[in-house]
Amino acid sequence: MTAYSELMALIHGESDPYMNFPDSWKGHYNTDGSERPIFRNTMDRVKPRIIIEVGTFLGGSAIHMALHAKANGWDCAILCVDTWLGGVDHWLRAREKLRPQFGRPSLYYHFIANVIEAGVQGYIVPFTLDSMAAARFLKASGTRCQLVYVDGSHEEGDVISDYNAYWELLDPGGAMLVDDLTNHFPGVLHDWRLFLEHHGYPQVEIEGEKGLMLKP
């Protein structure tokens, strides 16, 4: 069974989130740093079979990684964990990005449209759940991964909870990528430093606002 088939069976059973998806939803996303070389370089390094992305939004980074896996012919799947309801920062300062329809954000439908438009339905598995509940489910189901990308909540306390929960699901020799290591998100910087201190400052690499940590 392929990595994609395993994750689809685990999360969606016999249903397919892409089947009969209406053409009226148009794909649209801003890459916004999601095509940085650190994604491809990290994938080339650890050759992941399962990638977990925490915080997907419109899918730019997941699609970029899926296209790289597809180009290399890898048995690889990306599990995208998100509520697709936006974060506190969106609701406070960027509500227009939520694209509300009928009283709630429509991000999920734009995300699915983006995946279909990019032709990577066979690599990306959506998991519509908050990050902590998803981590508990994945731990209970025995799911492991070789690459994690954390770009979820930017709030202090939430960030380190995500780091800790998904680090636990990461195989030794795997890699954790994180986003938004900038002064614009002080909560992320605070929790990143706290996490590194707790783990004894393992091997870390920085590219722009993204950080990479390798698990011993």
C-alpha positions as CSV (number, residue, x, y, z in Angstrom):
1,M,0.0,0.0,0.0
2,T,1.3,3.4,-0.9
3,A,1.8,6.2,1.7
4,Y,-1.1,8.1,0.1
5,S,-3.4,5.0,0.3
6,E,-2.5,4.4,3.9
7,L,-3.3,8.0,5.0
8,M,-6.5,8.2,2.9
9,A,-7.7,5.0,4.5
10,L,-6.8,6.2,8.0
11,I,-8.4,9.7,7.7
12,H,-11.2,9.3,5.1
13,G,-12.0,5.6,5.0
14,E,-13.8,4.9,1.7
15,S,-14.6,8.5,0.9
16,D,-12.6,10.7,-1.3
17,P,-12.5,14.5,-0.6
18,Y,-11.6,15.2,-4.2
19,M,-14.4,13.2,-5.9
20,N,-17.0,15.3,-7.7
21,F,-15.5,18.5,-6.4
22,P,-17.4,21.3,-8.2
23,D,-15.6,23.3,-10.9
24,S,-17.1,26.5,-9.6
25,W,-14.4,26.7,-6.9
26,K,-11.4,28.2,-8.6
27,G,-7.8,27.5,-7.4
28,H,-5.9,30.5,-6.2
29,Y,-3.0,30.9,-3.8
30,N,-0.1,33.1,-3.1
31,T,3.1,31.1,-2.7
32,D,4.3,33.6,0.0
33,G,7.7,31.9,0.6
34,S,6.3,28.4,0.1
35,E,8.7,27.6,-2.7
36,R,11.9,28.2,-0.9
37,P,14.7,25.8,-1.7
38,I,14.7,24.6,2.0
39,F,11.6,22.4,1.2
40,R,13.2,20.6,-1.7
41,N,16.6,20.4,-0.1
42,T,15.1,18.9,3.1
43,M,13.1,16.4,1.1
44,D,16.1,15.3,-0.8
45,R,18.0,14.9,2.4
46,V,15.5,12.8,4.4
47,K,13.6,11.1,1.5
48,P,10.3,11.3,3.5
49,R,7.5,8.8,2.9
50,I,5.1,10.7,5.1
51,I,5.1,14.4,5.6
52,I,2.8,16.1,8.1
53,E,2.1,19.8,7.5
54,V,0.6,21.6,10.5
55,G,-1.2,24.7,9.2
56,T,-1.9,24.6,5.4
57,F,-4.0,27.6,4.6
58,L,-4.4,27.6,0.8
59,G,-1.9,24.8,0.2
60,G,1.1,26.6,-1.3
61,S,3.8,24.7,0.5
62,A,2.1,21.4,0.5
63,I,1.6,21.6,-3.3
64,H,5.3,22.6,-3.7
65,M,6.4,19.6,-1.8
66,A,3.9,17.3,-3.6
67,L,5.2,18.5,-7.0
68,H,8.7,17.7,-5.9
69,A,7.8,14.2,-4.8
70,K,5.8,13.7,-8.0
71,A,8.8,14.8,-10.1
72,N,11.0,12.3,-8.4
73,G,8.6,9.5,-8.5
74,W,8.6,9.0,-4.7
75,D,6.1,7.0,-2.7
76,C,5.3,10.0,-0.6
77,A,2.2,11.6,0.9
78,I,1.6,14.9,2.7
79,L,-1.0,15.0,5.5
80,C,-2.3,18.5,5.8
81,V,-3.6,19.3,9.3
82,D,-5.8,22.4,9.5
83,T,-9.2,23.6,10.5
84,W,-9.2,26.0,7.6
85,L,-10.9,28.5,9.8
86,G,-8.0,30.9,10.1
87,G,-5.9,31.9,13.1
88,V,-6.2,34.7,15.7
89,D,-3.9,36.9,13.6
90,H,-6.2,36.5,10.6
91,W,-9.3,37.4,12.6
92,L,-7.7,40.4,14.2
93,R,-5.7,41.9,11.3
94,A,-6.3,40.1,8.0
95,R,-9.9,39.0,8.0
96,E,-10.2,39.5,4.2
97,K,-7.8,36.5,3.8
98,L,-10.5,34.2,5.2
99,R,-12.8,34.7,2.3
100,P,-16.0,34.2,4.3
101,Q,-19.1,32.7,2.6
102,F,-22.3,31.9,4.4
103,G,-20.9,33.1,7.8
104,R,-17.6,31.1,7.8
105,P,-14.2,31.0,6.0
106,S,-14.1,29.2,2.7
107,L,-10.4,28.4,2.8
108,Y,-10.8,24.7,2.7
109,Y,-12.6,24.8,-0.7
110,H,-10.0,27.0,-2.2
111,F,-7.3,24.7,-0.9
112,I,-9.0,21.6,-2.5
113,A,-9.4,23.5,-5.8
114,N,-5.7,24.4,-5.6
115,V,-4.6,20.8,-5.1
116,I,-6.8,19.7,-8.1
117,E,-5.5,22.5,-10.3
118,A,-1.9,21.5,-9.5
119,G,-2.7,17.8,-10.3
120,V,-1.4,16.5,-7.0
121,Q,-4.5,14.9,-5.5
122,G,-2.6,11.6,-5.3
123,Y,-0.1,13.1,-2.8
124,I,-2.0,15.4,-0.5
125,V,-4.5,14.2,2.2
126,P,-6.5,16.9,4.0
127,F,-7.2,16.3,7.7
128,T,-9.7,18.9,9.0
129,L,-9.0,19.0,12.7
130,D,-7.2,21.3,15.1
131,S,-3.5,20.5,15.6
132,M,-3.6,19.1,19.1
133,A,-6.6,16.8,18.4
134,A,-4.9,15.6,15.2
135,A,-1.6,14.9,17.0
136,R,-3.4,12.8,19.6
137,F,-5.3,10.8,16.9
138,L,-2.1,10.2,14.9
139,K,-0.2,9.1,18.0
140,A,-3.0,6.7,19.0
141,S,-3.1,5.3,15.5
142,G,0.7,4.7,15.5
143,T,1.3,7.1,12.6
144,R,4.9,8.2,12.1
145,C,6.5,10.6,9.7
146,Q,9.9,11.6,8.4
147,L,9.3,15.3,7.8
148,V,7.1,17.8,9.7
149,Y,6.4,21.4,8.7
150,V,4.8,23.5,11.4
151,D,3.1,26.7,10.3
152,G,0.0,26.7,12.5
153,S,-0.9,29.1,15.3
154,H,1.5,31.9,15.9
155,E,0.5,32.4,19.6
156,E,3.0,31.8,22.4
157,G,2.2,28.5,24.0
158,D,0.3,27.2,21.0
159,V,3.5,27.1,19.0
160,I,5.6,25.0,21.4
161,S,2.6,22.7,21.9
162,D,2.7,22.0,18.2
163,Y,6.5,21.6,18.1
164,N,6.4,19.1,21.0
165,A,3.4,17.1,19.8
166,Y,4.7,16.6,16.2
167,W,8.3,16.2,17.2
168,E,7.1,13.1,19.1
169,L,5.6,11.7,15.8
170,L,8.9,12.3,13.9
171,D,11.2,9.3,13.2
172,P,14.8,9.6,14.3
173,G,16.8,11.0,11.4
174,G,13.8,13.0,10.3
175,A,13.5,16.8,10.1
176,M,11.2,19.4,11.4
177,L,10.7,22.6,9.4
178,V,9.1,25.7,11.0
179,D,7.9,29.0,9.7
180,D,7.6,32.6,10.7
181,L,10.8,33.1,12.8
182,T,10.5,36.8,12.6
183,N,9.9,39.7,15.0
184,H,6.5,40.1,13.5
185,F,5.5,36.9,15.4
186,P,7.2,37.2,18.8
187,G,5.3,34.2,20.1
188,V,6.9,32.0,17.5
189,L,10.4,33.2,18.2
190,H,9.8,32.8,22.0
191,D,8.6,29.2,21.7
192,W,11.3,28.3,19.0
193,R,14.0,29.4,21.4
194,L,12.4,27.6,24.3
195,F,12.1,24.4,22.2
196,L,15.7,24.5,21.2
197,E,16.8,25.1,24.8
198,H,14.8,22.1,26.0
199,H,16.3,19.8,23.3
200,G,19.9,20.9,24.0
201,Y,20.2,22.9,20.8
202,P,20.4,20.1,18.2
203,Q,21.5,20.7,14.6
204,V,19.6,23.8,13.3
205,E,19.7,25.5,10.0
206,I,17.9,28.8,9.1
207,E,16.8,30.0,5.7
208,G,15.0,33.4,5.7
209,E,12.1,33.1,8.2
210,K,12.2,29.3,8.1
211,G,14.1,27.0,10.5
212,L,15.1,23.3,10.2
213,M,15.9,21.0,13.0
214,L,17.1,17.4,12.6
215,K,16.0,14.8,15.0
216,P,18.9,12.7,16.4
